[in-house]
Amino acid sequence: MSTSPSRRLALLVSASVALLAGCGSSSDSGNDGSAAAAPAGSSKVAVVASTNVYGDIVSRIGGDKVSVTSVISDPDQDPHSYEASTQNQLALSKAKVVVENGGGYDDFVDRMLKSAGNSSAEVINAVKVSGKSAPKGGELNEHVWYDFPTVARIADRTAAALGKADPANAAAYTRNAEAFKADLKPLEAKEAQIKKEHGGAAIAITEPVPLYMTAASGLVDKTPAEFSEAIEEGTDVSPKVLQEALALFTGKQVEALVYNEQTSGPQTEKSEQAAKAAGIPVVPVTETLPSGKDYLSWMTGNVDALANALAK
């Protein structure tokens, strides 16, 4: 079985993590751009999230009672090519709660946490919380933050973990999680409306990133499996498969292309160009939060863009 970019990411950073274990005093400031973990003596709960997606969710639930470090927060950074920093290692050594995606997406978190010697942190694994598994004969789609029911469960799990670390404010964390879950309901309603109006419509993708959202919206992915798998694996697409993928647009067999603009390359750019040339709407998505967005506004924009594309 070939190795996906997410799994290659874990392998690529493992060597860096091993080196970082002895470099805790380095002055490297890192590049995550997030709030640093709470210093010793702080009353805030120190939390580390693998990406700013989970960091934002934690911040919504924890408010000013938590200090969140998001390991990957640059919207221009490809999560699949992440390189560890000593600042992240230090934050993990102090974290009370850690939120990771799991499913092979961000294995570097577990490696760094182990190297940091922090065995007491409560680790929330989003894929495990989701209960999702690989389909028979297929691979798990680990991009569970595009699945709103899963995100609701993550909110509950986060509130419980924060309440355990900070019992005095447990009730506040629970209230915040309930409010956040209420804000997710309109997103699910938008998906249901797309399904009502466009259920069964064919789409194409470049990677599986948005598939939980498109499936909940009743849309059918017509992309050749070999194409999206090759893009996710970071390998070349065969000329035959590429032509099959491009024929979806030249033959106007799909109503939209949902495009991961964070990990584009020559083959995906050809798909985008073919879709635009055929007058087929392109819906860009990303794996991490765009600048100036929080989780709810980001996902609202994604679902609205999908609805608007299908309405054309």
C-alpha positions as CSV (number, residue, x, y, z in Angstrom):
1,M,0.0,0.0,0.0
2,S,1.4,3.5,-0.9
3,T,1.9,6.1,1.8
4,S,-0.4,9.1,1.9
5,P,1.0,12.6,2.4
6,S,-0.4,12.6,5.9
7,R,1.5,9.4,6.7
8,R,4.6,10.7,4.9
9,L,4.3,13.8,7.1
10,A,4.6,11.7,10.3
11,L,7.7,9.9,8.9
12,L,9.3,13.1,7.7
13,V,9.0,14.8,11.0
14,S,10.1,11.9,13.2
15,A,13.8,12.6,12.6
16,S,13.2,16.2,13.5
17,V,11.4,15.2,16.7
18,A,14.2,13.0,17.8
19,L,16.6,15.9,17.4
20,L,14.3,18.3,19.2
21,A,14.1,16.1,22.3
22,G,17.5,17.5,23.4
23,C,17.0,21.0,22.2
24,G,14.5,22.4,24.6
25,S,16.6,25.5,25.4
26,S,16.8,26.6,21.8
27,S,15.8,30.2,21.1
28,D,13.9,29.1,17.9
29,S,10.6,31.0,18.0
30,G,8.8,28.6,15.7
31,N,6.4,29.6,13.0
32,D,2.9,28.7,14.3
33,G,1.9,32.3,15.0
34,S,-0.5,31.2,17.8
35,A,-0.7,32.0,21.5
36,A,2.0,30.3,23.5
37,A,1.1,27.6,26.0
38,A,0.4,28.9,29.4
39,P,3.5,29.6,31.5
40,A,4.2,28.0,34.8
41,G,1.9,29.4,37.5
42,S,-0.7,30.6,35.0
43,S,-4.3,29.9,35.9
44,K,-5.1,29.2,32.2
45,V,-5.3,25.6,30.9
46,A,-2.5,25.0,28.5
47,V,-3.8,23.3,25.3
48,V,-1.9,22.3,22.1
49,A,-3.8,21.6,18.9
50,S,-2.3,20.1,15.8
51,T,-3.9,22.7,13.5
52,N,-5.6,26.0,13.9
53,V,-8.9,24.3,13.0
54,Y,-8.9,22.5,16.3
55,G,-7.2,25.4,18.0
56,D,-10.1,27.6,17.1
57,I,-12.7,25.1,18.3
58,V,-10.9,24.8,21.7
59,S,-10.7,28.6,22.0
60,R,-14.5,28.8,21.4
61,I,-15.1,26.4,24.2
62,G,-12.4,27.5,26.6
63,G,-12.6,31.3,26.1
64,D,-10.2,33.3,28.2
65,K,-9.6,30.4,30.5
66,V,-7.4,28.5,28.1
67,S,-4.1,29.2,26.4
68,V,-4.0,27.5,23.0
69,T,-1.0,26.8,20.8
70,S,-1.8,25.6,17.2
71,V,1.1,23.8,15.8
72,I,0.1,24.5,12.2
73,S,-1.6,27.9,11.7
74,D,-0.1,29.4,8.6
75,P,-2.9,29.4,5.9
76,D,-0.1,29.2,3.2
77,Q,1.5,26.2,4.9
78,D,0.9,22.7,3.5
79,P,0.1,20.5,6.5
80,H,1.7,17.6,4.6
81,S,5.1,19.2,4.6
82,Y,5.2,20.4,8.2
83,E,8.5,20.7,10.0
84,A,8.7,20.5,13.7
85,S,9.9,23.4,15.9
86,T,11.4,23.6,19.4
87,Q,8.6,26.0,20.4
88,N,6.0,23.3,19.6
89,Q,8.0,20.8,21.6
90,L,8.1,23.1,24.6
91,A,4.4,23.8,24.3
92,L,3.6,20.1,24.2
93,S,5.8,19.5,27.3
94,K,3.5,21.9,29.3
95,A,0.1,21.0,27.8
96,K,-2.8,19.7,29.9
97,V,-4.9,18.9,26.9
98,V,-3.8,18.0,23.4
99,V,-6.2,17.9,20.4
100,E,-5.0,16.0,17.3
101,N,-6.8,14.8,14.2
102,G,-5.5,11.2,14.2
103,G,-6.0,8.7,11.4
104,G,-2.4,9.2,10.2
105,Y,-2.9,12.9,9.5
106,D,-0.8,14.3,12.3
107,D,1.2,11.5,13.9
108,F,3.9,14.0,14.6
109,V,1.9,15.2,17.6
110,D,2.2,11.8,19.3
111,R,5.9,11.6,18.5
112,M,6.6,15.1,19.8
113,L,4.4,14.5,22.9
114,K,6.4,11.4,23.7
115,S,9.7,13.2,23.2
116,A,8.6,16.0,25.4
117,G,8.1,13.5,28.2
118,N,4.5,14.6,28.8
119,S,2.5,11.5,29.7
120,S,-0.2,13.3,31.8
121,A,-1.8,15.4,29.0
122,E,-5.3,14.3,28.0
123,V,-5.2,13.6,24.3
124,I,-8.3,14.0,22.2
125,N,-8.1,12.1,18.9
126,A,-10.7,13.5,16.5
127,V,-10.9,10.4,14.3
128,K,-11.4,8.2,17.3
129,V,-14.1,10.5,18.6
130,S,-15.8,10.4,15.2
131,G,-16.0,6.6,15.3
132,K,-15.3,6.5,11.5
133,S,-13.2,3.8,10.0
134,A,-12.0,2.8,6.5
135,P,-14.5,1.4,4.2
136,K,-14.0,-2.2,3.1
137,G,-11.2,-2.3,0.6
138,G,-10.6,1.4,0.9
139,E,-8.8,4.0,3.1
140,L,-10.1,6.2,5.8
141,N,-10.9,9.7,4.9
142,E,-9.2,11.4,7.9
143,H,-10.5,14.9,7.2
144,V,-13.2,14.6,9.8
145,W,-13.3,18.4,10.6
146,Y,-15.5,18.6,7.5
147,D,-18.1,16.4,9.2
148,F,-20.2,18.6,11.4
149,P,-21.7,15.8,13.7
150,T,-18.1,14.8,14.4
151,V,-17.1,18.4,15.3
152,A,-20.1,18.5,17.7
153,R,-18.8,15.4,19.4
154,I,-15.3,16.9,19.6
155,A,-16.8,20.0,21.2
156,D,-18.3,17.8,24.0
157,R,-15.1,15.9,24.4
158,T,-13.1,19.1,24.6
159,A,-15.4,20.5,27.2
160,A,-15.1,17.4,29.3
161,A,-11.3,17.4,29.1
162,L,-11.1,21.1,30.0
163,G,-13.5,20.5,32.9
164,K,-11.3,17.7,34.2
165,A,-8.2,20.0,34.0
166,D,-10.1,23.0,35.5
167,P,-13.0,21.7,37.6
168,A,-13.9,25.2,38.8
169,N,-14.9,26.2,35.3
170,A,-16.4,22.9,34.1
171,A,-19.9,24.3,33.9
172,A,-18.7,27.2,31.7
173,Y,-17.0,24.9,29.3
174,T,-20.1,22.8,29.0
175,R,-22.2,25.9,28.3
176,N,-19.8,27.1,25.7
177,A,-19.8,23.7,24.0
178,E,-23.6,23.7,23.8
179,A,-23.5,27.2,22.3
180,F,-20.9,26.1,19.7
181,K,-23.0,23.0,18.8
182,A,-26.0,25.2,18.3
183,D,-24.0,27.3,15.9
184,L,-23.2,24.1,13.9
185,K,-26.9,23.4,13.3
186,P,-27.3,26.0,10.6
187,L,-24.4,24.4,8.7
188,E,-26.1,21.0,8.8
189,A,-29.4,22.7,7.7
190,K,-27.5,24.2,4.7
191,E,-26.2,20.8,3.7
192,A,-29.7,19.4,4.0
193,Q,-31.0,22.2,1.7
194,I,-28.4,21.4,-0.9
195,K,-29.4,17.7,-0.7
196,K,-33.0,18.7,-1.2
197,E,-32.3,20.8,-4.2
198,H,-29.3,19.1,-5.8
199,G,-29.2,15.5,-4.3
200,G,-27.6,13.1,-6.7
201,A,-25.7,15.9,-8.6
202,A,-22.2,14.8,-9.8
203,I,-19.1,16.6,-8.7
204,A,-15.3,16.2,-9.1
205,I,-12.7,16.7,-6.4
206,T,-8.9,16.9,-6.4
207,E,-8.5,15.3,-2.9
208,P,-10.9,13.7,-0.4
209,V,-10.7,16.8,1.9
210,P,-14.3,18.0,1.4
211,L,-16.0,14.6,0.9
212,Y,-17.8,14.5,4.3
213,M,-19.4,17.9,3.4
214,T,-20.3,16.9,-0.1
215,A,-21.7,13.5,0.9
216,A,-23.9,15.1,3.6
217,S,-25.1,17.5,0.8
218,G,-26.2,14.5,-1.2
219,L,-23.6,15.0,-4.0
220,V,-21.9,12.1,-5.8
221,D,-18.1,12.2,-6.4
222,K,-17.3,11.1,-10.0
223,T,-13.6,11.5,-9.8
224,P,-11.6,8.5,-10.8
225,A,-10.3,7.0,-7.5
226,E,-6.9,6.6,-9.0
227,F,-6.7,10.4,-9.6
228,S,-7.7,11.6,-6.1
229,E,-5.6,8.9,-4.5
230,A,-2.5,9.8,-6.5
231,I,-3.0,13.5,-5.6
232,E,-3.3,12.7,-1.9
233,E,-0.4,10.4,-2.1
234,G,1.7,13.0,-3.8
235,T,2.5,10.7,-6.7
236,D,2.1,11.3,-10.5
237,V,-1.2,10.7,-12.1
238,S,-0.9,8.3,-15.1
239,P,-1.8,10.0,-18.5
240,K,-4.8,7.6,-18.9
241,V,-6.2,8.5,-15.5
242,L,-5.6,12.2,-16.0
243,Q,-7.5,12.1,-19.3
244,E,-10.4,10.3,-17.5
245,A,-10.4,13.0,-14.9
246,L,-10.3,15.9,-17.5
247,A,-13.1,14.2,-19.5
248,L,-15.4,15.0,-16.6
249,F,-15.1,18.6,-17.5
250,T,-14.8,18.6,-21.2
251,G,-17.8,16.3,-21.4
252,K,-19.6,18.3,-18.8
253,Q,-20.3,15.2,-16.7
254,V,-20.1,17.1,-13.4
255,E,-21.6,20.3,-12.0
256,A,-18.7,21.5,-9.9
257,L,-15.1,20.9,-9.1
258,V,-14.2,21.1,-5.3
259,Y,-10.6,22.0,-5.3
260,N,-8.1,21.8,-2.4
261,E,-6.1,25.0,-3.2
262,Q,-3.7,24.3,-0.3
263,T,-2.0,21.4,-2.0
264,S,-2.2,22.2,-5.7
265,G,0.2,20.8,-8.4
266,P,0.4,20.4,-12.2
267,Q,-2.4,17.8,-12.4
268,T,-4.8,19.6,-10.2
269,E,-4.1,22.8,-12.0
270,K,-5.0,21.1,-15.3
271,S,-8.3,20.0,-13.7
272,E,-9.0,23.6,-12.5
273,Q,-8.2,25.0,-16.0
274,A,-10.4,22.4,-17.7
275,A,-13.3,23.1,-15.4
276,K,-13.1,26.8,-16.0
277,A,-12.7,26.3,-19.7
278,A,-15.9,24.3,-19.7
279,G,-17.8,26.8,-17.6
280,I,-18.0,24.5,-14.6
281,P,-17.8,26.3,-11.2
282,V,-14.7,25.7,-9.1
283,V,-15.2,25.7,-5.3
284,P,-11.9,26.2,-3.5
285,V,-11.4,24.6,-0.1
286,T,-8.4,24.4,2.3
287,E,-7.3,22.1,5.2
288,T,-6.5,24.9,7.7
289,L,-8.3,28.1,8.6
290,P,-7.8,30.9,6.1
291,S,-6.5,34.2,7.5
292,G,-9.2,36.2,9.3
293,K,-11.6,33.3,9.6
294,D,-12.8,31.2,12.5
295,Y,-14.2,27.7,12.1
296,L,-17.8,28.7,11.8
297,S,-17.3,31.5,9.3
298,W,-14.9,29.3,7.3
299,M,-17.3,26.4,7.0
300,T,-20.3,28.7,6.4
301,G,-18.3,30.1,3.4
302,N,-17.5,26.6,2.2
303,V,-21.1,25.4,2.3
304,D,-22.4,28.6,0.8
305,A,-19.9,28.4,-2.0
306,L,-20.9,24.9,-2.8
307,A,-24.6,25.8,-2.9
308,N,-23.9,28.8,-5.1
309,A,-21.9,26.8,-7.5
310,L,-24.6,24.2,-7.9
311,A,-27.2,26.9,-8.4
312,K,-25.5,28.3,-11.5
